[in-house]
Amino acid sequence: MSFALKKPVLAALKSYRVSNVNNLLASSRCLGISRCVRYYSQKGDSKKYKSILDNDLLEKTGINTDKATSKDSSVGDMLKEEKQKLKHEAQKLHQAGKEEGKKIEEEFSGKDTDDEFSRAKERRNNTKSTLDKKKERYENLFWWFVLGGTLAFGGYMMRNWDAKKEPELYVTEENGYSPLKMLKRLRKRFSGVSGVLTEPAFNDLLPPPPPEPYKHPLTLVLELDDTLVHSAWDHSKGWRTAKRPGVDYFLGYLSQYYEIVVFSKSSMAFAENTISKLDPYHAFISYSLFKEVCRTKDGKTVKDLSMMNRPLEKMIMIDPDRDCASLQPENNIPLDKWDGKKDDKLVALIPFLEYVATQPVKDVRPILASFKDKKNIPTEFAWREHKLREEWNKQQKVKQENSFLSKILGIPPSLGFQSKMPLDAIREAGQKNYENMHKYLQENGDKMLKEEEQKTKEMLADQKLTLGKIVTEGMPTAEDIAKQQAQAAAAPADASGSKKV
């Protein structure tokens, strides 16, 4: 059969199938309506009465139903059979190479359930409410605003240097609107903005040192975590913090030689309470610094000793983290991190630190550099002390021999003869001072704390601090507090003098 003859046959076949399906649908609808209609003249059992709100009407009104009626299922089955037959015939024609069969196959290749109700359900699911559309519109406007603001800020940061407003960054050769120059200005300005977050807020982290009679010869900077204390966490007890063995003696003994500063890389919110427990009477630790005044370099926390308002040649730092001491490694003693177990490495440093503080040292850095391994300073210093003691004993023997000869000749012995090594005499005096200080704190420590709290309350009351005053004028400085205390001390003296007159 030629293609010209097959085409009318296919059209007739298609029209016959479709008309047959339509007739079946019409007859089924009529039967359904006749079944649903009930006349008042008819007598029926009220128990067998069925509501006219069947699944068909509910589906047409848009209400989803899980069960389908037997009528709909039978009609659906007939439609499926007709579509399957047409699809099968179209596939045969398509295999024979006829384009008409391909069109029929494409026409009936849709889903079997693609009827009127399923399309309505799909339209309802894809429909957006006005509130959703409004949210989507505001969201798009927000992101466009962010993009525009970012581009505007970037353009402003790439502007030319201003000699008046930016004298420290001004370079005439860098002005211009070439891509390289603009990117260079952008990078410099961004580094300045990020410096606000990565640099300390103050150039001098400590106040000026006290006058000479009360001034310590050296400053000792100590790390808190894994040096003085160790913190650990477990499921049963949570966070626990332990003091290193001998830390109380270490701080109390060396406080008579050093200005002790605890410089923690932890935040003030976590470390301040621990430091207050290490020195409850505020007698040993002079100052405490925290992570907020550290610098950030290449994503690492760094402590800058040059910002502590003390000469670097008079400072010794003990920090196990080499990154924290990367700016001044020549001042640091990299003690091993303490893991919470018993050890004496911290106490073993006392003889060396005491010797350095009691000698007329101009610069501590060459002394620290003289040790091969700074982690083994206690061991190497003990060996050096042993050699020094041997030399001292030899000198004492020579002096004793000379004094014996002087007795034979009738010459009195020298008055400057000493039986003890000077280092031993220094240690005995230091130990005695520590014991006296420890005894005094045990007897008067609580009284000192109460007096300090009372003075603080009186000072705040005299300042008459209010929230508005703090916001407008700021907190009082140390100079203002000192002036006010001097005026308060001078007022009773003036009053007593006027009474005598």
C-alpha angles and dihedrals in degrees: 000000000000125000092249090060095043095054096064089044091054092047091050091047091051094048090047093052094046093047090048091052092047091051090051091050092048093049092047091051091050091049090048093051093047090052093050096049116089124183124215090231090062119088116222140161111268090212091063093050115127125201118246088227092090127157093273094061092042091052091049092052091053100258114136117231126189098208126059126207122252090245093058092045092052093048090046091052091052091050091050092051092050092048092047091052093049090046091050092051091047091052090053092052091046091054089053088058100254119146093208091063090051091054092050091048091051090048094054098035093093126106118294092229094053095121132134097275096048091051090051090050091051091050091052092051093050095047115105123210123236090251092056091048091050092050091049091050093050091047092053091048091051094053092046088052091050091050092049093047091050092051092047092049091048091051091050092050091052095056121122121278117269113219093205101043098034108031094150092055100034115122118164094209092057095060116101140080103261114127094247094050092046092051091047092053090046092053093048093049093047090051088054092050093047089048089071088066099036100042129069117262092233132048093213112049094185131043119249114287119263121261121285102271091056099032121113115227095228140022121228116202114198132189114227107207117070090356107063098007139013126214125202135174131211135171097250103046105015119212118007127180123201129192118234114251110270096009093129092052091044093055096040096047098045094043088081090061105029140046097235118213121181106210109186125189088210124092120272091242091064104030104042095072092049092051092050089055092050090056108022094167095046090234104121110030112066099188139359127209130187144196092282090075096043123106125237118224122174089343093306130114111245130187114215111204091186089073095057095087092241130107112263092223088064098049132091121186127197110198127144092204109085092194091062090053096040093114095054107019091154089067096049132093104203099214115187116262114263113235097193098269126119115279141143101214094114095049090044089066093062097086093052095044091046092051093050093048094049095050126080093255119172096184127015095196097078089049092053091045091055091072116086095214117022091200089064097047093123092054096045093044090052089054091049091048090051091054091047091050092051090052090048092052091051091052091049091053091052091050092050091052091050091049090051091054090047090055091053090050091046096249114137116240119262115274093218095066114128125195095196129067111248091236090056091049090052091051093049091051092046093049091049092050091050092051092050091049092048091050092048092051092050091053101038105019097102091045090052091052092051092049091049092051091048092051091049092052092048092048092051091046092051091049090054091212118196131176091251092050092049091050096046102034103018129224117321115264126233090257092054091050092048092050092049092049091050091051091048091050092048094049097070091047091054091047093051091048092053091050092053091052 
